[in-house]
Amino acid sequence: MRVLAAQARSEQPSARCAVLLPGAYDTPQAFLQGGFAAAVQRRQLPLDLYFAALELEHVNDRSMLERLRAEVVLPARARGCRSIWLGGISFGGFLALLYAQRYSQDIDGLCLLAPYLGSRRTAPPIGDEDEALWQFVKTGANDLPVRLGYGAEDRFADRHRLLAAELPRESVNIVHGGHDWPTWLLLWEDFLQQWMP
């Protein structure tokens, strides 16, 4: 799995990190171009960032979650990271939810920015996970903190509102904007301000 790292300090790993998954047609570099690492650097936060690629073959053969766990999440924990937030944008957010459903014990929270949840109430048909995923969210996501952010004008905002209804009010952030990088950067900035001070 290709991973792009942006570490807060070059000499040693930080005690906190965020593993972020891009949208279906984006690359890990899009997070850098979108200003995600720069937002952390401006705040001088002790937060390491790992941007993982979504390889289509691994999504299709269902090995994505296992590879993410074995190659990114568990190694981060082994390096001494005590708090791991998993996040994603659009389809990456959907995969982050699937990961949390399967391996919630591995992570300390979810940061979902405009997660793709399908054209209907349930998730996209990439397997039988869709209804189980909604039940996972409805029953409190194994007490895992979930932070949802999206733009009010996002083309998927109706699906985001369904997910927001299952979360505590203080866990949802809605800003003006669409399904685009300027909106996601604003949501990321707010996430850092509220949850990673």
N, CA, C and O of each residue as an XYZ file, in Angstrom:
788
protein
N       0.843     -1.181      0.000
C       0.000      0.000      0.000
C       0.891      1.249      0.000
O       1.818      1.362      0.802
N       0.598      2.170     -0.901
C       1.359      3.410     -0.955
C       0.863      4.356      0.135
O      -0.337      4.594      0.269
N       1.809      4.891      0.913
C       1.471      5.803      2.006
C       2.407      6.995      1.950
O       3.620      6.844      1.806
N       1.837      8.169      2.065
C       2.596      9.406      2.114
C       2.539      9.914      3.556
O       1.453     10.137      4.091
N       3.696     10.097      4.181
C       3.751     10.515      5.580
C       4.156     11.978      5.694
O       5.010     12.466      4.954
N       3.522     12.663      6.638
C       3.896     14.033      6.986
C       4.012     14.064      8.505
O       3.024     14.252      9.215
N       5.243     13.875      8.990
C       5.459     13.778     10.425
C       5.684     15.156     11.041
O       6.319     16.028     10.450
N       5.141     15.323     12.251
C       5.266     16.606     12.939
C       6.710     16.902     13.296
O       7.154     18.047     13.206
N       7.455     15.860     13.708
C       8.862     16.013     14.071
C       9.658     14.923     13.353
O       9.265     13.757     13.343
N      10.754     15.311     12.767
C      11.535     14.340     12.005
C      12.300     13.375     12.903
O      12.614     12.257     12.493
N      12.602     13.807     14.132
C      13.463     12.977     14.970
C      12.748     11.810     15.630
O      13.381     10.797     15.929
N      11.443     11.923     15.866
C      10.723     10.822     16.503
C       9.245     10.912     16.189
O       8.729     12.000     15.930
N       8.547      9.761     16.209
C       7.110      9.776     15.946
C       6.357     10.495     17.057
O       6.796     10.507     18.207
N       5.229     11.088     16.710
C       4.372     11.739     17.692
C       3.497     10.710     18.383
O       3.316      9.597     17.890
N       2.960     11.091     19.521
C       2.074     10.193     20.262
C       0.674     10.148     19.648
O      -0.122      9.267     19.974
N       0.379     11.098     18.761
C      -0.915     11.122     18.082
C      -0.698     11.119     16.571
O       0.253     11.715     16.066
N      -1.594     10.437     15.860
C      -1.523     10.470     14.407
C      -2.914     10.365     13.813
O      -3.865      9.930     14.462
N      -3.002     10.777     12.564
C      -4.234     10.634     11.798
C      -3.893      9.905     10.507
O      -2.954     10.274      9.800
N      -4.661      8.871     10.209
C      -4.525      8.127      8.962
C      -5.707      8.528      8.098
O      -6.857      8.318      8.481
N      -5.431      9.105      6.932
C      -6.488      9.658      6.091
C      -6.540      8.968      4.736
O      -5.514      8.704      4.109
N      -7.772      8.682      4.298
C      -8.016      8.016      3.017
C      -8.667      9.004      2.056
O      -9.625      9.682      2.427
N      -8.163      9.097      0.828
C      -8.715     10.057     -0.139
C      -9.996      9.534     -0.785
O     -10.426      8.405     -0.548
N     -10.583     10.392     -1.603
C     -11.739      9.979     -2.389
C     -11.346      8.983     -3.463
O     -10.164      8.696     -3.653
N     -12.335      8.459     -4.159
C     -12.127      7.363     -5.105
C     -11.112      7.686     -6.197
O     -10.364      6.800     -6.611
N     -11.065      8.914     -6.670
C     -10.177      9.233     -7.790
C      -9.048     10.169     -7.388
O      -8.363     10.723     -8.247
N      -8.853     10.344     -6.100
C      -7.771     11.185     -5.618
C      -6.593     10.332     -5.155
O      -6.713      9.120     -4.977
N      -5.468     10.986     -4.968
C      -4.248     10.321     -4.512
C      -3.854     10.874     -3.144
O      -4.408     11.884     -2.711
N      -2.915     10.235     -2.459
C      -2.435     10.794     -1.190
C      -1.881     12.212     -1.348
O      -1.997     13.029     -0.435
N      -1.282     12.506     -2.500
C      -0.728     13.837     -2.728
C      -1.790     14.924     -2.690
O      -1.481     16.084     -2.417
N      -3.047     14.558     -2.963
C      -4.119     15.550     -2.950
C      -4.290     16.168     -1.572
O      -4.687     17.327     -1.460
N      -3.996     15.409     -0.518
C      -4.076     15.968      0.832
C      -3.037     17.073      1.032
O      -3.315     18.092      1.664
N      -1.838     16.858      0.485
C      -0.805     17.892      0.576
C      -1.203     19.112     -0.236
O      -1.107     20.244      0.238
N      -1.650     18.874     -1.464
C      -2.065     19.977     -2.327
C      -3.267     20.706     -1.752
O      -3.429     21.910     -1.956
N      -4.108     19.976     -1.036
C      -5.301     20.570     -0.438
C      -5.042     21.311      0.854
O      -5.960     21.924      1.398
N      -3.798     21.276      1.373
C      -3.443     22.049      2.542
C      -3.607     21.351      3.883
O      -3.521     22.005      4.922
N      -3.840     20.043      3.892
C      -4.083     19.328      5.151
C      -2.846     19.300      6.046
O      -2.942     19.559      7.245
N      -1.691     18.987      5.471
C      -0.465     18.958      6.271
C      -0.080     20.367      6.706
O       0.372     20.565      7.833
N      -0.254     21.341      5.826
C       0.083     22.730      6.157
C      -0.754     23.238      7.326
O      -0.264     24.016      8.145
N      -2.015     22.805      7.412
C      -2.883     23.221      8.520
C      -2.354     22.713      9.858
O      -2.431     23.409     10.870
N      -1.820     21.500      9.852
C      -1.232     20.939     11.073
C       0.066     21.675     11.419
O       0.315     21.988     12.583
N       0.885     21.948     10.410
C       2.158     22.640     10.634
C       1.946     24.050     11.162
O       2.683     24.492     12.043
N       0.947     24.770     10.636
C       0.672     26.132     11.108
C       0.346     26.157     12.593
O       0.707     27.094     13.305
N      -0.335     25.124     13.049
C      -0.716     25.049     14.464
C       0.385     24.428     15.329
O       0.273     24.391     16.554
N       1.433     23.948     14.689
C       2.542     23.280     15.384
C       2.016     22.149     16.270
O       2.431     21.991     17.418
N       1.098     21.374     15.711
C       0.503     20.275     16.459
C       1.412     19.049     16.439
O       2.010     18.746     15.406
N       1.525     18.347     17.548
C       2.283     17.089     17.568
C       1.421     15.958     17.006
O       1.032     15.041     17.728
N       1.132     16.039     15.718
C       0.234     15.100     15.053
C       0.871     14.634     13.755
O       1.066     15.431     12.837
N       1.198     13.350     13.671
C       1.722     12.787     12.429
C       0.566     12.428     11.509
O      -0.482     11.968     11.963
N       0.764     12.638     10.230
C      -0.260     12.345      9.230
C       0.234     11.250      8.293
O       1.386     11.254      7.858
N      -0.661     10.316      7.993
C      -0.381      9.253      7.030
C      -1.512      9.233      6.016
O      -2.660      8.952      6.360
N      -1.186      9.531      4.768
C      -2.165      9.558      3.685
C      -2.007      8.279      2.867
O      -0.989      8.083      2.203
N      -3.003      7.421      2.916
C      -2.928      6.113      2.257
C      -3.654      6.140      0.921
O      -4.699      6.776      0.785
N      -3.096      5.452     -0.056
C      -3.701      5.376     -1.386
C      -4.815      4.335     -1.407
O      -4.752      3.328     -0.702
N      -5.818      4.587     -2.213
C      -6.876      3.609     -2.446
C      -6.566      2.900     -3.761
O      -6.819      3.430     -4.843
N      -6.021      1.707     -3.648
C      -5.723      0.921     -4.844
C      -6.981      0.168     -5.250
O      -7.522     -0.613     -4.467
N      -7.444      0.400     -6.465
C      -8.710     -0.169     -6.917
C      -8.742     -1.685     -6.766
O      -9.764     -2.251     -6.378
N      -7.626     -2.343     -7.072
C      -7.608     -3.807     -6.976
C      -7.843     -4.273     -5.545
O      -8.478     -5.304     -5.323
N      -7.334     -3.519     -4.573
C      -7.506     -3.912     -3.174
C      -8.896     -3.583     -2.653
O      -9.398     -4.247     -1.746
N      -9.517     -2.556     -3.227
C     -10.915     -2.268     -2.875
C     -11.807     -3.360     -3.452
O     -12.709     -3.860     -2.781
N     -11.548     -3.719     -4.686
C     -12.387     -4.712     -5.358
C     -12.282     -6.105     -4.745
O     -13.284     -6.812     -4.641
N     -11.073     -6.507     -4.338
C     -10.939     -7.863     -3.788
C     -11.112     -7.903     -2.268
O     -10.874     -8.926     -1.626
N     -11.542     -6.738     -1.698
C     -11.871     -6.631     -0.265
C     -10.654     -6.735      0.651
O     -10.812     -6.924      1.857
N      -9.430     -6.613      0.098
C      -8.241     -6.709      0.946
C      -7.794     -5.347      1.480
O      -6.838     -5.269      2.251
N      -8.480     -4.277      1.076
C      -8.083     -2.922      1.453
C      -7.994     -2.750      2.970
O      -7.013     -2.208      3.479
N      -9.013     -3.207      3.687
C      -9.058     -2.992      5.128
C      -7.943     -3.757      5.842
O      -7.313     -3.234      6.761
N      -7.707     -4.990      5.416
C      -6.652     -5.781      6.035
C      -5.280     -5.173      5.767
O      -4.424     -5.139      6.650
N      -5.079     -4.695      4.548
C      -3.800     -4.078      4.200
C      -3.606     -2.778      4.977
O      -2.508     -2.500      5.458
N      -4.651     -1.996      5.099
C      -4.585     -0.758      5.865
C      -4.200     -1.050      7.313
O      -3.393     -0.337      7.910
N      -4.778     -2.086      7.855
C      -4.478     -2.464      9.238
C      -3.025     -2.935      9.378
O      -2.292     -2.473     10.254
N      -2.626     -3.855      8.505
C      -1.303     -4.473      8.632
C      -0.164     -3.536      8.245
O       0.927     -3.622      8.809
N      -0.408     -2.642      7.289
C       0.682     -1.839      6.743
C       0.728     -0.405      7.265
O       1.744      0.273      7.114
N      -0.364      0.065      7.878
C      -0.396      1.458      8.312
C      -0.767      1.590      9.793
O       0.002      2.146     10.577
N      -1.933      1.085     10.171
C      -2.442      1.334     11.522
C      -1.611      0.624     12.590
O      -1.130      1.265     13.524
N      -1.439     -0.682     12.462
C      -0.686     -1.416     13.479
C       0.785     -0.982     13.554
O       1.324     -0.879     14.656
N       1.451     -0.724     12.422
C       2.813     -0.199     12.523
C       2.889      1.159     13.234
O       3.847      1.426     13.959
N       1.882      2.013     13.026
C       1.864      3.306     13.733
C       1.782      3.075     15.234
O       2.463      3.748     16.008
N       0.952      2.128     15.645
C       0.825      1.804     17.065
C       2.147      1.239     17.592
O       2.567      1.560     18.704
N       2.790      0.405     16.797
C       4.062     -0.192     17.215
C       5.164      0.857     17.347
O       6.090      0.682     18.139
N       5.073      1.950     16.575
C       6.065      3.028     16.677
C       5.833      3.908     17.902
O       6.616      4.821     18.165
N       4.773      3.645     18.644
C       4.521      4.412     19.857
C       3.372      5.378     19.793
O       3.170      6.158     20.724
N       2.604      5.348     18.711
C       1.455      6.240     18.609
C       0.351      5.745     19.552
O      -0.148      4.630     19.403
N      -0.024      6.583     20.517
C      -1.019      6.183     21.513
C      -2.440      6.551     21.116
O      -3.396      5.977     21.638
N      -2.590      7.498     20.203
C      -3.921      7.920     19.762
C      -3.939      7.965     18.244
O      -3.228      8.760     17.630
N      -4.759      7.106     17.640
C      -4.848      7.021     16.180
C      -6.272      7.363     15.741
O      -7.229      6.668     16.083
N      -6.389      8.442     14.981
C      -7.665      8.796     14.365
C      -7.627      8.355     12.910
O      -6.665      8.626     12.192
N      -8.668      7.682     12.491
C      -8.799      7.265     11.093
C      -9.825      8.163     10.434
O     -10.894      8.416     10.990
N      -9.499      8.640      9.256
C     -10.431      9.534      8.573
C     -10.437      9.311      7.087
O      -9.620      8.566      6.544
N     -11.372      9.969      6.437
C     -11.446      9.852      4.995
C     -12.388     10.870      4.405
O     -13.274     11.407      5.070
N     -12.162     11.114      3.131
C     -12.985     12.033      2.359
C     -13.773     11.232      1.331
O     -13.209     10.379      0.644
N     -15.060     11.496      1.223
C     -15.921     10.871      0.229
C     -15.830      9.344      0.350
O     -16.153      8.795      1.403
N     -15.395      8.648     -0.714
C     -15.335      7.186     -0.631
C     -14.335      6.718      0.426
O     -14.511      5.656      1.022
N     -13.293      7.506      0.657
C     -12.358      7.190      1.726
C     -13.027      7.208      3.091
O     -12.664      6.430      3.973
N     -14.008      8.097      3.270
C     -14.770      8.128      4.512
C     -15.613      6.886      4.699
O     -15.748      6.372      5.809
N     -16.177      6.410      3.606
C     -16.940      5.160      3.665
C     -16.046      4.000      4.085
O     -16.434      3.184      4.920
N     -14.847      3.929      3.505
C     -13.918      2.853      3.862
C     -13.459      2.981      5.311
O     -13.263      1.973      5.990
N     -13.287      4.207      5.787
C     -12.915      4.409      7.189
C     -14.008      3.868      8.115
O     -13.711      3.262      9.144
N     -15.264      4.089      7.747
C     -16.374      3.537      8.529
C     -16.342      2.015      8.526
O     -16.547      1.384      9.563
N     -16.087      1.430      7.372
C     -16.004     -0.030      7.295
C     -14.863     -0.556      8.165
O     -15.004     -1.579      8.834
N     -13.737      0.150      8.151
C     -12.607     -0.264      8.981
C     -13.006     -0.228     10.457
O     -12.728     -1.164     11.206
N     -13.650      0.848     10.861
C     -14.051      0.987     12.265
C     -15.033     -0.091     12.680
O     -14.999     -0.571     13.813
N     -15.899     -0.467     11.770
C     -16.862     -1.527     12.075
C     -16.132     -2.847     12.339
O     -16.524     -3.618     13.215
N     -15.084     -3.094     11.583
C     -14.369     -4.360     11.692
C     -13.282     -4.345     12.760
O     -13.077     -5.336     13.461
N     -12.582     -3.205     12.879
C     -11.412     -3.138     13.760
C     -11.471     -1.921     14.688
O     -10.484     -1.194     14.807
N     -12.583     -1.696     15.328
C     -12.729     -0.496     16.159
C     -11.697     -0.449     17.283
O     -11.342      0.630     17.756
N     -11.217     -1.612     17.710
C     -10.248     -1.643     18.802
C      -8.894     -1.060     18.394
O      -8.071     -0.746     19.254
N      -8.661     -0.915     17.102
C      -7.365     -0.422     16.618
C      -7.237      1.097     16.668
O      -6.127      1.628     16.693
N      -8.371      1.796     16.683
C      -8.337      3.244     16.501
C      -9.034      3.944     17.664
O      -9.748      3.322     18.451
N      -8.808      5.250     17.750
C      -9.343      6.038     18.858
C     -10.415      7.024     18.435
O     -11.001      7.695     19.285
N     -10.683      7.127     17.153
C     -11.724      8.023     16.678
C     -11.800      8.028     15.165
O     -10.890      7.563     14.478
N     -12.912      8.567     14.652
C     -13.148      8.671     13.215
C     -13.401     10.123     12.827
O     -14.178     10.826     13.474
N     -12.738     10.557     11.768
C     -12.963     11.887     11.197
C     -13.470     11.688      9.768
O     -12.695     11.370      8.865
N     -14.773     11.876      9.572
C     -15.408     11.619      8.281
C     -15.786     12.938      7.624
O     -16.630     13.672      8.139
N     -15.168     13.243      6.493
C     -15.447     14.467      5.772
C     -16.211     14.140      4.497
O     -15.665     13.562      3.558
N     -17.484     14.521      4.484
C     -18.361     14.272      3.328
C     -18.279     12.826      2.859
O     -18.044     12.583      1.676
N     -18.466     11.854      3.760
C     -18.316     10.448      3.362
C     -19.363     10.037      2.329
O     -20.533     10.403      2.436
N     -18.934      9.285      1.349
C     -19.867      8.763      0.349
C     -20.674      7.638      0.981
O     -20.113      6.670      1.493
N     -21.985      7.773      0.942
C     -22.860      6.777      1.556
C     -23.852      6.208      0.556
O     -24.871      5.635      0.940
N     -23.554      6.367     -0.721
C     -24.392      5.774     -1.751
C     -25.483      6.706     -2.226
O     -25.669      7.796     -1.686
N     -26.192      6.271     -3.230
C     -27.266      7.087     -3.800
C     -28.586      6.840     -3.105
O     -29.574      7.530     -3.357
N     -28.597      5.837     -2.215
C     -29.786      5.552     -1.437
C     -29.449      5.715      0.039
O     -28.388      6.243      0.373
N     -30.326      5.275      0.918
C     -30.099      5.391      2.351
C     -28.901      4.557      2.790
O     -28.190      4.919      3.728
N     -28.684      3.444      2.109
C     -27.606      2.549      2.500
C     -26.343      2.858      1.721
O     -26.342      3.704      0.827
N     -25.293      2.179      2.060
C     -23.991      2.417      1.457
C     -23.927      1.831      0.049
O     -24.813      1.072     -0.343
N     -22.887      2.175     -0.720
C     -22.780      1.643     -2.080
C     -22.635      0.128     -2.090
O     -22.096     -0.448     -1.145
N     -23.102     -0.515     -3.133
C     -23.143     -1.978     -3.147
C     -21.789     -2.610     -3.442
O     -21.588     -3.179     -4.516
N     -20.852     -2.513     -2.487
C     -19.570     -3.175     -2.709
C     -19.499     -4.456     -1.891
O     -18.428     -5.048     -1.761
N     -20.603     -4.880     -1.352
C     -20.645     -6.090     -0.545
C     -21.902     -6.077      0.300
O     -22.811     -5.281      0.065
N     -21.951     -6.960      1.281
C     -23.110     -7.042      2.153
C     -22.957     -6.177      3.393
O     -23.714     -6.327      4.352
N     -21.983     -5.270      3.382
C     -21.661     -4.504      4.581
C     -22.631     -3.367      4.857
O     -22.651     -2.851      5.974
N     -23.444     -2.954      3.872
C     -24.168     -1.697      3.990
C     -25.110     -1.614      5.191
O     -24.988     -0.694      6.000
N     -26.040     -2.549      5.324
C     -26.974     -2.490      6.452
C     -26.256     -2.679      7.779
O     -26.593     -2.026      8.767
N     -25.273     -3.563      7.810
C     -24.506     -3.773      9.043
C     -23.771     -2.498      9.431
O     -23.606     -2.210     10.616
N     -23.331     -1.735      8.436
C     -22.627     -0.488      8.712
C     -23.551      0.524      9.383
O     -23.163      1.181     10.349
N     -24.778      0.648      8.866
C     -25.732      1.573      9.481
C     -26.082      1.128     10.895
O     -26.253      1.969     11.777
N     -26.190     -0.153     11.124
C     -26.470     -0.640     12.477
C     -25.305     -0.325     13.408
O     -25.506      0.006     14.577
N     -24.096     -0.429     12.888
C     -22.903     -0.096     13.664
C     -22.966      1.361     14.126
O     -22.691      1.657     15.288
N     -23.326      2.263     13.223
C     -23.425      3.683     13.572
C     -24.570      3.915     14.552
O     -24.413      4.641     15.534
N     -25.720      3.301     14.287
C     -26.903      3.516     15.125
C     -26.710      3.039     16.562
O     -27.306      3.590     17.488
N     -25.887      2.027     16.746
C     -25.697      1.489     18.087
C     -24.500      2.118     18.803
O     -24.015      1.584     19.801
N     -24.032      3.250     18.289
C     -22.988      3.982     18.994
C     -21.577      3.692     18.539
O     -20.625      4.120     19.191
N     -21.412      2.980     17.442
C     -20.084      2.720     16.851
C     -19.090      2.212     17.890
O     -17.936      2.638     17.933
N     -19.569      1.283     18.733
C     -18.692      0.691     19.761
C     -18.055      1.754     20.656
O     -16.916      1.609     21.099
N     -18.815      2.834     20.917
C     -18.346      3.943     21.761
C     -17.144      4.673     21.175
O     -16.422      5.361     21.897
N     -16.928      4.530     19.886
C     -15.827      5.213     19.215
C     -16.264      6.643     18.883
O     -17.338      6.827     18.311
N     -15.468      7.656     19.223
C     -15.822      9.019     18.825
C     -15.873      9.144     17.303
O     -14.930      8.762     16.610
N     -16.972      9.676     16.794
C     -17.139      9.877     15.356
C     -17.402     11.359     15.123
O     -18.323     11.930     15.707
N     -16.596     11.980     14.273
C     -16.784     13.382     13.910
C     -17.127     13.437     12.426
O     -16.372     12.958     11.580
N     -18.268     14.025     12.131
C     -18.758     14.131     10.754
C     -18.757     15.589     10.341
O     -19.258     16.448     11.067
N     -18.194     15.870      9.175
C     -18.238     17.211      8.613
C     -18.626     17.158      7.148
O     -18.205     16.265      6.414
N     -19.444     18.136      6.722
C     -19.807     18.191      5.305
C     -20.303     19.591      4.962
O     -20.647     20.383      5.840
N     -20.329     19.871      3.667
C     -20.818     21.154      3.179
C     -22.322     21.114      2.967
O     -22.862     20.125      2.471
N     -22.986     22.180      3.339
C     -24.444     22.236      3.217
C     -24.897     22.087      1.771
O     -26.001     21.609      1.508
N     -24.043     22.498      0.830
C     -24.395     22.405     -0.592
C     -23.790     21.172     -1.270
O     -23.844     21.053     -2.494
N     -23.223     20.270     -0.498
C     -22.665     19.034     -1.046
C     -23.767     18.253     -1.764
O     -24.897     18.183     -1.281
N     -23.440     17.675     -2.900
C     -24.452     16.922     -3.650
C     -24.922     15.674     -2.908
O     -25.960     15.106     -3.248
N     -24.162     15.240     -1.891
C     -24.562     14.095     -1.084
C     -25.087     14.507      0.298
O     -25.184     13.675      1.200
N     -25.422     15.780      0.459
C     -25.796     16.289      1.781
C     -27.016     15.585      2.364
O     -27.131     15.467      3.584
N     -27.922     15.116      1.520
C     -29.094     14.420      2.070
C     -28.686     13.131      2.777
O     -29.262     12.786      3.809
N     -27.708     12.422      2.241
C     -27.209     11.204      2.899
C     -26.417     11.554      4.164
O     -26.483     10.842      5.166
N     -25.664     12.666      4.100
C     -24.922     13.100      5.283
C     -25.871     13.438      6.430
O     -25.576     13.152      7.590
N     -27.000     14.041      6.106
C     -27.974     14.381      7.154
C     -28.520     13.123      7.819
O     -28.798     13.133      9.018
N     -28.675     12.056      7.070
C     -29.129     10.796      7.663
C     -28.097     10.271      8.662
O     -28.452      9.796      9.741
N     -26.830     10.359      8.296
C     -25.784      9.926      9.209
C     -25.703     10.860     10.414
O     -25.540     10.407     11.547
N     -25.816     12.166     10.167
C     -25.756     13.143     11.259
C     -26.839     12.892     12.296
O     -26.625     13.117     13.487
N     -28.005     12.425     11.846
C     -29.118     12.175     12.764
C     -28.814     11.053     13.752
O     -29.460     10.946     14.794
N     -27.826     10.214     13.423
C     -27.458      9.104     14.300
C     -26.327      9.461     15.256
O     -25.927      8.636     16.078
N     -25.808     10.680     15.154
C     -24.660     11.097     15.957
C     -25.056     12.199     16.929
O     -26.036     12.906     16.692
N     -24.307     12.357     18.023
C     -24.555     13.495     18.909
C     -24.384     14.806     18.148
O     -23.524     14.912     17.274
N     -25.190     15.787     18.473
C     -25.175     17.067     17.764
C     -23.782     17.698     17.726
O     -23.371     18.259     16.709
N     -23.057     17.600     18.852
C     -21.745     18.232     18.930
C     -20.688     17.522     18.083
O     -19.574     18.024     17.933
N     -21.029     16.369     17.534
C     -20.092     15.614     16.704
C     -20.225     15.921     15.220
O     -19.521     15.340     14.394
N     -21.133     16.840     14.882
C     -21.421     17.142     13.470
C     -21.086     18.599     13.179
O     -21.476     19.498     13.925
N     -20.365     18.820     12.095
C     -20.008     20.175     11.669
C     -20.469     20.373     10.224
O     -20.068     19.633      9.326
N     -21.311     21.374     10.017
C     -21.828     21.690      8.685
C     -21.370     23.102      8.331
O     -21.587     24.043      9.094
N     -20.740     23.239      7.179
C     -20.268     24.545      6.718
C     -20.851     24.800      5.331
O     -21.375     23.886      4.692
N     -20.758     26.034      4.873
C     -21.152     26.333      3.496
C     -20.098     25.759      2.562
O     -18.898     25.913      2.789
N     -20.556     25.101      1.518
C     -19.615     24.539      0.558
C     -20.148     23.277     -0.071
O     -21.184     22.751      0.335
N     -19.433     22.798     -1.066
C     -19.857     21.618     -1.807
C     -18.954     20.420     -1.556
O     -18.315     20.302     -0.510
N     -18.921     19.530     -2.551
C     -18.114     18.312     -2.472
C     -16.773     18.614     -3.126
O     -16.492     18.156     -4.234
N     -15.936     19.405     -2.415
C     -14.693     19.886     -3.021
C     -13.638     20.147     -1.953
O     -13.937     20.204     -0.760
N     -12.401     20.305     -2.409
C     -11.268     20.440     -1.498
C     -11.315     21.702     -0.637
O     -10.959     21.620      0.538
N     -11.731     22.863     -1.144
C     -11.810     24.027     -0.247
C     -12.747     23.782      0.947
O     -12.456     24.207      2.065
N     -13.862     23.100      0.703
C     -14.788     22.795      1.796
C     -14.162     21.794      2.756
O     -14.266     21.958      3.972
N     -13.520     20.770      2.235
C     -12.909     19.746      3.091
C     -11.777     20.331      3.925
O     -11.589     19.928      5.073
N     -11.017     21.276      3.370
C      -9.960     21.916      4.146
C     -10.556     22.718      5.300
O     -10.030     22.685      6.412
N     -11.637     23.430      5.047
C     -12.300     24.182      6.112
C     -12.768     23.239      7.219
O     -12.600     23.538      8.401
N     -13.350     22.112      6.843
C     -13.799     21.127      7.827
C     -12.622     20.536      8.595
O     -12.717     20.309      9.801
N     -11.522     20.287      7.905
C     -10.318     19.764      8.554
C      -9.760     20.773      9.556
O      -9.358     20.407     10.660
N      -9.741     22.049      9.158
C      -9.279     23.109     10.061
C     -10.145     23.126     11.322
O      -9.625     23.238     12.432
N     -11.456     23.014     11.153
C     -12.360     22.997     12.304
C     -12.126     21.764     13.166
O     -12.162     21.844     14.394
N     -11.887     20.622     12.525
C     -11.612     19.390     13.274
C     -10.356     19.558     14.125
O     -10.349     19.197     15.302
N      -9.304     20.100     13.537
C      -8.060     20.313     14.273
C      -8.276     21.255     15.449
O      -7.753     21.036     16.542
N      -9.058     22.311     15.210
C      -9.303     23.307     16.252
C     -10.077     22.706     17.428
O      -9.772     22.987     18.587
N     -11.078     21.881     17.123
C     -11.966     21.376     18.160
C     -11.456     20.102     18.830
O     -11.633     19.917     20.034
N     -10.827     19.230     18.053
C     -10.529     17.895     18.569
C      -9.053     17.578     18.676
O      -8.692     16.546     19.243
N      -8.182     18.435     18.149
C      -6.745     18.174     18.226
C      -5.988     19.389     18.739
O      -4.944     19.725     18.178
N      -6.470     20.070     19.790
C      -5.782     21.288     20.253
C      -4.426     20.964     20.863
O      -3.715     21.868     21.302
